[in-house]
Amino acid sequence: QHQVGWAAKPLNLTDKDAPAMEWLAAGTENLRELNENWPAQRARVEDSLFLVSDHQLTPSTSWLPMAAGDGLVEVTHATLPGAPTRVLKDSPFLNHETLPSDSKMYREMADFFGWQF
């Protein structure tokens, strides 16, 4: 079992969230199998785009203790091989908790989906 408690408090997560976080922890068999299914998943959609952040130091799974990421997920773990990816930068809200509310994230989504304003 992976220790994920360090991530729960700053993200205002509860004990109910722990099973999902443990299931998706870097290096788990579950996550490896999910990522191996990417080609089949990708084949069922017209297009995809991974939006990630390198705004915060993030606990690392490599030999270095910290890496670029969103405070919870390293940039190198936030996308899949061959997947179109944009790394969002220079905004105070580009951390894991507030990333969905960031204006840069919203702008990228609007462009990707063709939303008109």
Residue frames relative to the residue before (quaternion, step in Angstrom):
aa qw qx qy qz dx dy dz
Q 1.0000 0.0000 0.0000 0.0000 0.00 0.00 0.00
H 0.3641 -0.7298 0.5427 0.2005 3.56 -0.96 0.91
Q 0.4159 -0.6863 0.5407 0.2523 3.54 -1.09 0.76
V 0.0032 0.8271 -0.5600 0.0471 3.59 -0.54 1.15
G 0.3925 0.7579 -0.4538 0.2560 3.58 1.25 -0.02
W 0.5766 0.5999 -0.3730 0.4105 3.59 1.10 -0.68
A 0.7124 0.4603 -0.2577 0.4628 3.60 1.06 -0.70
A 0.5881 0.6349 -0.3637 0.3445 3.57 1.11 -0.57
K 0.6927 0.5138 -0.3013 0.4066 3.59 0.76 -0.99
P 0.7185 0.4320 -0.3040 0.4524 3.67 0.67 -0.90
L 0.7078 0.4345 -0.2657 0.4895 3.59 1.17 -0.44
N 0.4374 -0.7222 0.4301 0.3196 3.57 1.32 0.18
L 0.3562 0.7219 -0.5082 0.3061 3.55 1.01 0.85
T 0.3344 -0.7396 0.5519 0.1912 3.54 -1.22 0.49
D 0.7299 -0.4002 0.3161 0.4552 3.55 -1.33 -0.02
K 0.5832 0.5891 -0.3697 0.4196 3.59 1.16 -0.56
D 0.6725 0.5126 -0.2892 0.4488 3.59 1.14 -0.62
A 0.5072 0.7008 -0.4024 0.2995 3.59 1.19 -0.49
P 0.6595 0.5107 -0.3585 0.4191 3.68 0.76 -0.78
A 0.6608 0.4881 -0.3177 0.4735 3.61 0.95 -0.78
M 0.6546 0.5037 -0.3207 0.4636 3.58 0.96 -0.80
E 0.6422 0.5043 -0.3244 0.4775 3.59 1.00 -0.76
W 0.6366 0.5436 -0.3221 0.4422 3.59 0.99 -0.84
L 0.7684 0.3657 -0.1762 0.4948 3.58 1.00 -0.87
A 0.3726 0.7544 -0.4813 0.2458 3.61 1.23 0.05
A 0.5844 -0.5895 0.4274 0.3582 3.56 -1.06 0.80
G 0.8040 0.2891 -0.2302 0.4658 3.53 -0.98 0.94
T 0.5437 0.6190 -0.4236 0.3766 3.61 1.18 -0.09
E 0.6157 -0.5473 0.4270 0.3729 3.53 -1.25 0.52
N 0.6146 0.5631 -0.3452 0.4314 3.60 1.01 -0.79
L 0.6916 0.4697 -0.2778 0.4732 3.56 0.84 -0.98
R 0.6175 0.5411 -0.3447 0.4550 3.60 1.00 -0.78
E 0.6775 0.4846 -0.2906 0.4710 3.59 0.88 -0.93
L 0.6257 0.5306 -0.3353 0.4631 3.58 0.99 -0.80
N 0.6915 0.4758 -0.2776 0.4673 3.58 0.88 -0.94
E 0.6205 0.5424 -0.3453 0.4489 3.60 1.07 -0.62
N 0.6552 0.5075 -0.3038 0.4700 3.59 1.21 -0.48
W 0.3697 0.7647 -0.4698 0.2406 3.61 1.25 -0.05
P 0.6582 0.5068 -0.3581 0.4263 3.68 0.73 -0.79
A 0.6665 0.4820 -0.3072 0.4786 3.61 0.94 -0.78
Q 0.6425 0.5105 -0.3234 0.4712 3.58 1.01 -0.80
R 0.6584 0.5245 -0.2996 0.4490 3.57 0.93 -0.95
A 0.6398 0.5508 -0.3220 0.4285 3.57 1.03 -0.76
R 0.6874 0.4928 -0.2811 0.4534 3.60 1.19 -0.43
V 0.7141 0.3793 -0.2591 0.5282 3.61 1.24 0.03
E 0.5853 -0.5956 0.4239 0.3506 3.58 -1.19 0.53
D 0.7962 -0.0790 0.1181 0.5882 3.55 0.91 -0.91
S 0.1024 -0.7777 0.6156 0.0752 3.56 -1.27 0.28
L 0.0349 -0.7739 0.6319 0.0246 3.52 -1.29 0.39
F 0.2141 -0.7529 0.6117 0.1145 3.56 -0.88 0.99
L 0.1092 -0.7699 0.6275 0.0405 3.57 -0.80 1.06
V 0.0388 0.8131 -0.5729 0.0960 3.54 -0.57 1.19
S 0.2912 -0.7473 0.5729 0.1689 3.54 -1.29 0.29
D 0.1609 -0.7555 0.6230 0.1234 3.54 -1.21 0.60
H 0.2835 0.8309 -0.4366 0.1967 3.55 1.31 0.48
Q 0.8129 0.2372 -0.0993 0.5225 3.61 0.98 -0.78
L 0.5192 -0.5689 0.5201 0.3692 3.51 -1.21 0.51
T 0.1167 -0.8092 0.5756 -0.0149 3.53 -0.89 1.04
P 0.5340 -0.6031 0.4615 0.3718 3.61 -0.91 0.76
S 0.2707 -0.8124 0.5090 0.0872 3.53 -0.83 1.09
T 0.3794 -0.6933 0.5603 0.2477 3.55 -1.25 0.48
S 0.5739 0.5776 -0.3887 0.4312 3.60 1.26 -0.01
W 0.7295 -0.4136 0.2978 0.4562 3.57 -1.24 -0.20
L 0.6193 0.4839 -0.3486 0.5107 3.60 1.21 -0.35
P 0.5029 -0.6896 0.4194 0.3093 3.62 -0.90 0.76
M 0.7941 0.1846 -0.0905 0.5719 3.60 1.13 -0.57
A 0.0640 -0.7765 0.6263 0.0252 3.54 -1.25 0.58
A 0.6215 -0.5040 0.4208 0.4274 3.57 -1.28 0.13
G 0.2891 0.7440 -0.5661 0.2061 3.54 -1.04 0.80
D 0.6288 -0.5343 0.4046 0.3943 3.53 -1.23 -0.50
G 0.6747 -0.4762 0.2842 0.4871 3.57 1.25 0.35
L 0.7687 0.2368 -0.1463 0.5759 3.60 1.22 -0.39
V 0.7958 0.1844 -0.0739 0.5720 3.59 0.96 -0.89
E 0.4209 -0.6931 0.5293 0.2497 3.56 -0.85 1.03
V 0.6030 -0.5576 0.4228 0.3832 3.60 -1.10 0.65
T 0.6878 0.4995 -0.2939 0.4371 3.59 0.89 -0.90
H 0.7017 0.4183 -0.2681 0.5107 3.61 1.23 -0.28
A 0.6157 0.6043 -0.3232 0.3890 3.58 1.26 -0.14
T 0.7452 0.2860 -0.1968 0.5694 3.58 1.23 0.17
L 0.3648 -0.7172 0.5509 0.2215 3.55 -1.30 0.10
P 0.6556 -0.5324 0.3484 0.4066 3.60 -1.12 0.57
G 0.8334 0.1975 -0.1698 0.4874 3.54 -0.94 0.96
A 0.5486 0.6141 -0.4040 0.3984 3.59 1.24 -0.07
P 0.4800 -0.6428 0.5018 0.3233 3.59 -0.96 0.79
T 0.0118 -0.8208 0.5669 -0.0692 3.56 -0.77 1.07
R 0.0733 -0.7502 0.6535 0.0686 3.54 -1.15 0.70
V 0.2358 -0.7474 0.6076 0.1288 3.54 -0.91 1.00
L 0.2533 -0.7839 0.5542 0.1191 3.56 -0.54 1.22
K 0.0825 -0.8155 0.5725 -0.0214 3.55 -0.97 0.96
D 0.8514 0.2936 -0.1616 0.4035 3.49 -1.46 0.16
S 0.6043 0.4808 -0.4181 0.4784 3.55 0.74 1.07
P 0.4823 -0.6935 0.4433 0.2998 3.62 -0.89 0.80
F 0.6920 0.4865 -0.2826 0.4523 3.62 1.19 -0.27
L 0.4964 0.6750 -0.4224 0.3457 3.58 1.22 0.28
N 0.4232 0.6385 -0.5304 0.3631 3.54 0.69 1.14
H 0.7364 -0.4684 0.2495 0.4195 3.57 -1.20 0.44
E 0.6901 0.4975 -0.2880 0.4397 3.58 0.93 -0.86
T 0.8101 0.2951 -0.1372 0.4877 3.60 0.84 -0.93
L 0.3635 0.7637 -0.4715 0.2495 3.60 1.26 -0.05
P 0.6743 0.4974 -0.3327 0.4327 3.66 0.82 -0.78
S 0.6994 0.4604 -0.2646 0.4784 3.60 1.19 -0.46
D 0.5012 0.6775 -0.4220 0.3341 3.59 1.22 -0.15
S 0.5409 -0.6472 0.4318 0.3194 3.58 -0.98 0.82
K 0.6251 0.5264 -0.3489 0.4588 3.61 1.05 -0.65
M 0.6206 0.5243 -0.3351 0.4771 3.58 1.04 -0.76
Y 0.6636 0.5079 -0.3019 0.4589 3.56 0.89 -0.93
R 0.6480 0.5195 -0.3154 0.4591 3.60 0.94 -0.86
E 0.6479 0.5067 -0.3137 0.4744 3.59 0.97 -0.83
M 0.6500 0.5050 -0.3148 0.4727 3.58 0.98 -0.82
A 0.6399 0.5263 -0.3248 0.4561 3.59 0.96 -0.86
D 0.6642 0.4917 -0.3033 0.4743 3.57 0.93 -0.86
F 0.6653 0.5166 -0.3081 0.4423 3.59 0.89 -0.93
F 0.7603 0.3717 -0.2013 0.4932 3.60 0.86 -0.96
G 0.4614 -0.7036 0.4390 0.3151 3.62 1.23 -0.14
W 0.2681 0.7752 -0.5271 0.2220 3.57 1.11 0.59
Q 0.2440 -0.7578 0.5911 0.1294 3.56 -1.03 0.85
F 0.2208 -0.7761 0.5783 0.1200 3.58 -1.01 0.80
